[in-house]
Amino acid sequence: MPPTETRVAIVGAGAAGLSAGAALKHVGLEPVLFDKDEQVGGTWARRYDRLHLHTVRRFSGLAHYPIPRTYPGYVPKDMFAAYLQEYADHFGLDVRLGRRVSRVRPENGRWLIETDGGNWLANVVVIATGHYNEQKVPDWEGVETFSRRVVHSADYRSGDDFRGERVLVVGIGNSGAEIAADLAEQGASFVAISVRTPPPIIPRDLFGVVPVQLLGLAFTPVPAPRLLDRVGAGLRRLGTGDLRKYGLAKAEWGPFTARRPAVIDVGFLHELKGGRVHVRPNVGRFTENSVVFVDGREEDFDAVVAATGFSSKLAELLDVPGALSESGRPRFRSGQPTDFSGLYFVGFDETTRGVLYEANRDSRRLAPAIAEYLKWDA
């Protein structure tokens, strides 16, 4: 059966894909979006109960349709999921849900998109699948013999499920830090967090007043990332105090130099300083009932939450040699043309301004570029 044809296909209908779709409709195009999920915003709806956006409402909306002012300043995850559905409905986006895309490759000057519901052929393909496609869990020595619960952060819902238990959280990104706080707040008997690489941690609202995202918006364009990281380190110390006395070593990277967001504190430091969260080093191995850390300490736990990140799986999706770096990330900036005619990325830039802010910005830049390309490709 021959593939179905369309001018523009978008792989991924999360926030970035939807924003790109709306921006493309704004310039007169009719993209088709594919997503493996069965509902728009489903990934957000399934996240842990405590989650809110870490960026302010005003700078978290998608292209051409801001988040309603009736929403709180920091939007709860279920409300954001509802906003995404409302967004898709508002623009009448053609979203093919429950369609898993297995491969994207060039075909006679166009792009073949292989899905479990049939193949499509497009002049332009926009990859908007993001960094968080598949759960990543380290191959820990002995974990298969561990008799207690091991859950990935993507499957964690509430600390209430672990009330009265000794829980180890592995990983101190945004999810790991917030889950550790949630466990402590919800009555886990003991909470520890395993830290391999200490990150920069900063309050969501600096000094309880200024949303830290505003600093990212103000300073990201400044072409002096090392200087900005030194300034940021000073602000963090003022905002959080010296965390070494609580077992957290000095951050080993800076958000402006690394071009990735710091860990946003929404309760973790309160629990850490109150002695309700305890820092541990990297995991060495598991036994039947315990975890042995790299410093030789061994402790029993009733459950382990692996906040160990995700894989983008882009290398499996894209059959385009040279499009990805050795680490599997796009070699090209989101929202900009690539070296491959008709191939674009959106939603892969993570900065101190916020991933949703960048998705909005990149979508608005992407749409006219694609419209111009299609004009000359006609």
HELIX and SHEET records of a PDB file:
HELIX    1   1 ALA A   15  HIS A   26  1                                  12    
HELIX    2   2 GLY A   42  ALA A   45  1                                   4    
HELIX    3   3 ARG A   57  PHE A   59  5                                   3    
HELIX    4   4 LYS A   77  PHE A   91  1                                  15    
HELIX    5   5 VAL A  143  THR A  145  5                                   3    
HELIX    6   6 SER A  153  ASP A  155  5                                   3    
HELIX    7   7 GLY A  159  PHE A  162  5                                   4    
HELIX    8   8 ASN A  174  GLU A  185  1                                  12    
HELIX    9   9 VAL A  212  PHE A  219  1                                   8    
HELIX   10  10 PRO A  225  THR A  240  1                                  16    
HELIX   11  11 LEU A  243  TYR A  246  5                                   4    
HELIX   12  12 PRO A  255  ALA A  258  1                                   4    
HELIX   13  13 PHE A  268  LYS A  273  1                                   6    
HELIX   14  14 LEU A  314  LEU A  317  1                                   4    
HELIX   15  15 VAL A  355  ASP A  377  1                                  23    
SHEET    1   A 6 ASP A  94  LEU A  97  0                                        
SHEET    2   A 6 VAL A  32  ASP A  35  1                                        
SHEET    3   A 6 THR A   4  VAL A  11  1                                        
SHEET    4   A 6 GLY A 118  ILE A 127  1                                        
SHEET    5   A 6 ARG A 110  THR A 115 -1                                        
SHEET    6   A 6 VAL A 101  GLU A 107 -1                                        
SHEET    1   B 5 ASP A  94  LEU A  97  0                                        
SHEET    2   B 5 VAL A  32  ASP A  35  1                                        
SHEET    3   B 5 THR A   4  VAL A  11  1                                        
SHEET    4   B 5 GLY A 118  ILE A 127  1                                        
SHEET    5   B 5 LEU A 343  PHE A 345  1                                        
SHEET    1   C 2 GLU A 134  GLN A 135  0                                        
SHEET    2   C 2 PHE A 310  SER A 311 -1                                        
SHEET    1   D 5 ARG A 149  HIS A 152  0                                        
SHEET    2   D 5 ALA A 303  ALA A 306  1                                        
SHEET    3   D 5 ARG A 166  VAL A 170  1                                        
SHEET    4   D 5 PHE A 190  SER A 194  1                                        
SHEET    5   D 5 HIS A 278  ARG A 280  1                                        
SHEET    1   E 2 ILE A 201  PRO A 203  0                                        
SHEET    2   E 2 VAL A 263  ASP A 265  1                                        
SHEET    1   F 2 ASP A 205  LEU A 206  0                                        
SHEET    2   F 2 VAL A 210  PRO A 211 -1                                        
SHEET    1   G 3 VAL A 283  PHE A 286  0                                        
SHEET    2   G 3 SER A 290  PHE A 293 -1                                        
SHEET    3   G 3 GLU A 298  ASP A 300 -1                                        
END                                                                             
